[in-house]
Amino acid sequence: MRRTADCVIIGGGVVGSSLAYYLAKRGMTNCVVLEASYLSSGATGRCGGGIRQQWSTEPNARLAIESMALWKGLEDELDRDIEFLQGGYLVLGYTDDDVRQFEANVELQRGLGLDVEVLTPTEIRDRAAPGLDTRGVRLATYCSSDGSANPFLTTQAYADAARRLGVEFELFTPVGRVLVEGGRVTGVETERGTVSAPVVVNAAGSHSLLLARTAGIELPITPWRREILVTEPVERFLDPMVISFSFGIYFRQTRHGAVIGGFADPDEQPGFNQTSSLDFLTTMSRKLGRLMPRLASVKIVRQWAGLYDATPDGQPILGHVPEVDGFIQACGFSGHGFMIAPKVSSLLAQLITGERPDLDIDRLNLRRFADGATAGERSVV
Amino acid sequence: MKDDVVICRCEDVTYGQIVEAVRSGLTTTEEIKRILRCGMGPCQGRTCTRLITRIIAEETGRTIEEIGRPAVRPPARPIEIGVLAGRSDEENR
C-alpha cells in the first residue's frame, strides 16, 4: 500500500472509482482509493441502476443531462460492456399534485434541452409500456433518452481503467479517521497504517457522515434504508424504467431479463439498518402485480436493502468544506448517485486538479445549508 | 477441457471464467457473484457457492474460512409475485 499520495479517495463505489479515473485521466495518477469492503459493496451495488435526467431542480437536472452525455460514450471510453441501455423513463402521475409538479418539471427540463414528452394513459400503453395497468393514471412524463446500466460492471470498469492509469485500489481497508493538522487535511488512518495526502475525498455514502465527524465536520446526511428485489429473468417486455412518486414504486427490466424494483416505505426510520423485510416483499409484490398484471406468475428470487445518504434538499454535497482545507465531499447523493456520477466526478476532478469546473457546483457546497435551506428535490423515489 | 465445465448452472458460468476472474483480482465470492452473476440465479448459489469458494482457495492459497460465504438473501426459495400479493385485485394505493 502506498504511504503517500496526491489524493486519497475514501469509498470504492461508483463515485470514488469514477473520480479516481477522471483524476488519473487529467494526470493525477498517484491516487489511492480506500474501500472498507469490495468495490460497489455499498449503496452503488444495491441500487436499481436507473439513469434519469427528469429532475425537478436545475442542479440535479443539469448534472443528470450532462452525465447522460458521458454515459453514452462510456462503454467505448472504458472499453467494457456495462449493460448501458437508453430504454427511457416513464414517470406516472396519479394526483393533482403530480400533474402540477409535472408541468413545472417539464418546463424546467425542456428549458435545459431535454427530450421529455407528456403521455396520456392510452399513449403510455401504446408507446412506452405495453401491458401496464393505467387505472388511476392521469398522465405520465416520458423521456426516451433516459436509461440504465449495471452498477457492478460500471464501477469495476471505472476502477480497472483507473488502475491501468496508475491508481491504487486498496480493498477491505476501512478508514478509521481523517487526519487534520492546523486546519488542513494531511491524510487518513487505516487499519493497515496511515496514508499521507494533501487531498482527501469523502465518497463513502452514508458512512461519509461518520468519517467527516472524525475531521470535526458535521454533514446534514441521514441514512435511510431502501429495500429492493429482483425476479427471475423473463422474455423482454419492458424498455423504460417505470416510476411513480405518488404510487411509490420504481421498476425496470434488466438486459438479463429480470425485473428489478423497489419503493420507499413512508414509515421507515433513519439509521444504518440494511436488513430485508417480509413487509417489503409482500407490498412490493402487490404494487408490481397491480401495475403489471403479467408479472403475477413471475418468481421473485432475491431481495436486499441499501442506504440512501439523504440530504435536506435531496441534492449531493460536493466540494470543499470551510474548516478543513483539502477535505473534499462527494456524498449525500440521496438515492441518485449512480446516475449522476460521471459528471459529478468529472467536475470534482477539475476542481481537485485546480481547474475551474465547467458546470457550477459551488451551489452544491456544504455552505448552502448554513445559508438557509434551498429548494428541495421533489422527484425522489 | 476443464475450463468449459459449468460451475453455476443457473447462470451458465464456467470454471475458466471463474479462474480468470480470480486472477484478475476478484478474490471473494461476493465480488465474483456481482461480476459473473454466479449465485444470482433461481438456486441463489446453493449449488455453486462451495465450488466457487474452492476455486478461489486453490487459486489464492487461502483457506475456505478466510474466503467466507456471500450473504444469503431472502426469500429462501423463489416465490411467484401473485402468491406474495395474495392474488388480490384490491387497490394498493
Boltz contact constraints between the chains, C-beta under 6 A:
constraints:
  - contact:
      token1: [A, 38]
      token2: [B, 30]
      max_distance: 6.0
  - contact:
      token1: [A, 38]
      token2: [B, 31]
      max_distance: 6.0
  - contact:
      token1: [A, 152]
      token2: [B, 34]
      max_distance: 6.0
  - contact:
      token1: [A, 232]
      token2: [B, 42]
      max_distance: 6.0
  - contact:
      token1: [A, 276]
      token2: [B, 74]
      max_distance: 6.0
  - contact:
      token1: [A, 281]
      token2: [B, 84]
      max_distance: 6.0
  - contact:
      token1: [A, 282]
      token2: [B, 84]
      max_distance: 6.0
  - contact:
      token1: [A, 285]
      token2: [B, 81]
      max_distance: 6.0
  - contact:
      token1: [A, 285]
      token2: [B, 84]
      max_distance: 6.0
  - contact:
      token1: [A, 285]
      token2: [B, 85]
      max_distance: 6.0
  - contact:
      token1: [A, 286]
      token2: [B, 85]
      max_distance: 6.0
  - contact:
      token1: [A, 286]
      token2: [B, 92]
      max_distance: 6.0
  - contact:
      token1: [A, 287]
      token2: [B, 92]
      max_distance: 6.0
  - contact:
      token1: [A, 288]
      token2: [B, 81]
      max_distance: 6.0
  - contact:
      token1: [A, 289]
      token2: [B, 81]
      max_distance: 6.0
  - contact:
      token1: [A, 289]
      token2: [B, 82]
      max_distance: 6.0
  - contact:
      token1: [A, 289]
      token2: [B, 85]
      max_distance: 6.0
  - contact:
      token1: [A, 290]
      token2: [B, 92]
      max_distance: 6.0
  - contact:
      token1: [A, 295]
      token2: [B, 81]
      max_distance: 6.0
  - contact:
      token1: [A, 296]
      token2: [B, 81]
      max_distance: 6.0
  - contact:
      token1: [A, 296]
      token2: [B, 82]
      max_distance: 6.0
  - contact:
      token1: [A, 297]
      token2: [B, 80]
      max_distance: 6.0
  - contact:
      token1: [A, 298]
      token2: [B, 81]
      max_distance: 6.0
  - contact:
      token1: [A, 299]
      token2: [B, 78]
      max_distance: 6.0
  - contact:
      token1: [A, 299]
      token2: [B, 80]
      max_distance: 6.0
  - contact:
      token1: [A, 300]
      token2: [B, 79]
      max_distance: 6.0
  - contact:
      token1: [A, 301]
      token2: [B, 42]
      max_distance: 6.0
  - contact:
      token1: [A, 301]
      token2: [B, 78]
      max_distance: 6.0
  - contact:
      token1: [A, 302]
      token2: [B, 73]
      max_distance: 6.0
  - contact:
      token1: [A, 303]
      token2: [B, 74]
      max_distance: 6.0
  - contact:
      token1: [A, 304]
      token2: [B, 73]
      max_distance: 6.0
